[in-house]
Amino acid sequence: MKQKGNAALKGQRGLVKSKGFTLIEIMVVVVILGILGALIVPNFIGRPDEARVEAAKSDIHAIANALELYRLDNSNYPSSDQNLDALVSEPSGYPEPRNWSPDGYLKKLPRDPWGEPYGYFNEERNFDLYSYGADRKEGGEGVDADIRYSEL
C-alpha cells in the first residue's frame, strides 16, 4: 500500500509547478508601477489648489441641493439671518419654516477646503452661496477667485 501511495505522490509532484514569481516577472511589475507612478503622481501632487477648488464646487452644489429641498418643504429659502444653519437645525425667526424636516437637510454644515464657512445671502426668492477661495477675501483670480453657485 505504501508503494501505491508513494507512486501517487511522485505523480503529483511531477504535475506541481513551482509557486512564486521569477526575478524577471517581479522586475517587470516594478518597472510598470514606476512608469505609472511617474505619469500619474505629479498630476495629483502638483495640483492641490485645483483639487480644493473642485471640492468647494462640489460642496456648494450639495448645499444648493439642500436649500432647494428646504424651499420645497417650507415655500422659501432660509433668510440671511437664519443662515445655512437652518439646513442642520430648525431655525427660528422670520420666515418661520412651515414643514421643516425633523432629520434636517444636511447632517452637518461643511466648511470650505480652506477652513472657512460658506457664505450665504438670501434676497427674496434668490440666494447667493459662495466661498472666497484660497485668499479668503472677496475677489481674486485663479485659486484665489470667489466660487459662487450662480457661476457654476
C-alpha positions as CSV (number, residue, x, y, z in Angstrom):
1,M,0.0,0.0,0.0
2,K,2.8,2.4,0.8
3,Q,4.2,1.9,-2.6
4,K,0.9,2.9,-4.3
5,G,0.7,6.0,-2.1
6,N,4.3,7.0,-2.9
7,A,3.7,6.4,-6.5
8,A,0.7,8.7,-6.4
9,L,2.7,11.4,-4.6
10,K,5.5,11.1,-7.2
11,G,3.0,11.6,-9.9
12,Q,1.5,14.6,-8.2
13,R,4.9,16.1,-7.6
14,G,5.6,15.9,-11.3
15,L,2.5,17.9,-12.0
16,V,3.1,20.6,-9.4
17,K,4.9,23.6,-10.8
18,S,6.9,25.9,-8.6
19,K,5.0,28.6,-6.8
20,G,6.1,32.2,-6.8
21,F,7.4,34.7,-9.3
22,T,10.7,34.8,-11.1
23,L,13.0,37.8,-10.6
24,I,12.2,39.0,-14.1
25,E,8.5,38.9,-13.5
26,I,8.9,41.0,-10.3
27,M,11.2,43.4,-12.1
28,V,8.7,43.9,-14.9
29,V,5.9,44.7,-12.4
30,V,8.2,47.1,-10.5
31,V,9.0,48.9,-13.8
32,I,5.4,49.1,-14.8
33,L,4.4,50.6,-11.4
34,G,7.3,53.0,-11.6
35,I,6.1,54.2,-15.1
36,L,2.6,54.6,-13.8
37,G,3.7,56.5,-10.7
38,A,5.9,58.8,-12.8
39,L,3.0,59.7,-15.1
40,I,0.1,59.9,-12.5
41,V,1.5,61.1,-9.2
42,P,2.8,64.5,-10.5
43,N,-0.7,65.2,-11.8
44,F,-2.2,64.9,-8.3
45,I,0.7,66.3,-6.2
46,G,1.2,69.4,-8.4
47,R,-2.5,70.4,-8.2
48,P,-3.7,70.6,-4.6
49,D,-5.1,74.0,-5.1
50,E,-7.2,73.0,-8.1
51,A,-8.4,70.0,-6.1
52,R,-9.6,72.3,-3.3
53,V,-11.5,74.5,-5.8
54,E,-13.2,71.4,-7.2
55,A,-14.1,70.2,-3.6
56,A,-15.6,73.7,-2.9
57,K,-17.7,73.5,-6.1
58,S,-18.9,70.0,-5.0
59,D,-19.8,71.3,-1.5
60,I,-21.6,74.3,-3.0
61,H,-23.7,72.0,-5.2
62,A,-24.6,69.8,-2.2
63,I,-25.6,72.8,-0.1
64,A,-27.6,74.3,-3.0
65,N,-29.5,71.0,-3.4
66,A,-30.2,71.0,0.4
67,L,-31.5,74.6,0.0
68,E,-33.8,73.5,-2.8
69,L,-35.2,70.7,-0.6
70,Y,-35.7,73.2,2.2
71,R,-37.6,75.5,-0.2
72,L,-39.8,72.7,-1.4
73,D,-40.8,71.9,2.2
74,N,-41.1,75.4,3.5
75,S,-42.0,77.5,0.5
76,N,-39.0,79.7,0.8
77,Y,-35.2,79.7,1.4
78,P,-33.9,80.4,4.9
79,S,-33.4,84.1,5.5
80,S,-29.9,85.6,5.6
81,D,-30.4,85.9,9.4
82,Q,-31.3,82.2,9.7
83,N,-28.3,81.4,7.5
84,L,-27.2,77.9,6.4
85,D,-27.7,76.7,10.0
86,A,-31.3,76.2,9.0
87,L,-30.3,73.2,7.0
88,V,-28.9,71.4,10.1
89,S,-31.3,72.6,12.9
90,E,-34.8,74.0,12.8
91,P,-34.5,77.8,12.5
92,S,-36.4,80.4,14.5
93,G,-37.4,83.9,13.2
94,Y,-38.9,85.0,10.0
95,P,-39.8,83.3,7.8
96,E,-40.9,80.5,10.1
97,P,-40.5,77.1,8.5
98,R,-43.8,75.5,7.7
99,N,-42.7,71.9,7.3
100,W,-39.1,71.7,8.4
101,S,-37.8,68.1,8.1
102,P,-37.0,66.6,11.5
103,D,-33.9,64.9,10.0
104,G,-32.6,68.3,8.7
105,Y,-31.3,68.8,5.2
106,L,-27.6,68.3,5.9
107,K,-26.1,66.1,8.6
108,K,-23.6,68.9,9.3
109,L,-22.6,72.1,7.7
110,P,-19.4,71.8,5.8
111,R,-16.6,74.3,5.8
112,D,-14.8,75.2,2.6
113,P,-11.5,73.5,1.9
114,W,-9.6,76.5,3.3
115,G,-11.4,76.1,6.7
116,E,-13.9,79.0,6.3
117,P,-17.7,78.8,6.5
118,Y,-19.5,79.0,3.2
119,G,-21.2,82.4,2.7
120,Y,-24.9,82.7,2.2
121,F,-27.1,85.6,1.4
122,N,-30.9,85.4,0.6
123,E,-32.6,88.1,-1.4
124,E,-36.3,87.3,-1.7
125,R,-36.6,84.2,-3.9
126,N,-32.9,84.1,-4.9
127,F,-29.9,83.1,-2.8
128,D,-26.1,83.7,-3.2
129,L,-23.9,80.8,-2.0
130,Y,-20.2,81.2,-2.1
131,S,-16.6,80.6,-0.9
132,Y,-14.0,83.3,-1.1
133,G,-11.3,80.8,-2.3
134,A,-7.8,80.4,-1.2
135,D,-7.1,84.0,-0.2
136,R,-10.3,84.1,2.0
137,K,-11.3,87.5,0.7
138,E,-13.6,88.8,-1.9
139,G,-12.3,88.9,-5.5
140,G,-9.1,87.4,-6.7
141,E,-8.0,85.3,-9.7
142,G,-7.1,81.6,-10.2
143,V,-7.4,79.7,-6.9
144,D,-7.9,82.9,-5.1
145,A,-11.1,83.6,-7.1
146,D,-14.5,83.5,-5.4
147,I,-16.5,80.4,-6.1
148,R,-20.2,81.3,-6.4
149,Y,-23.2,79.0,-7.0
150,S,-24.6,81.4,-9.6
151,E,-21.4,81.0,-11.7
152,L,-21.2,77.2,-11.6
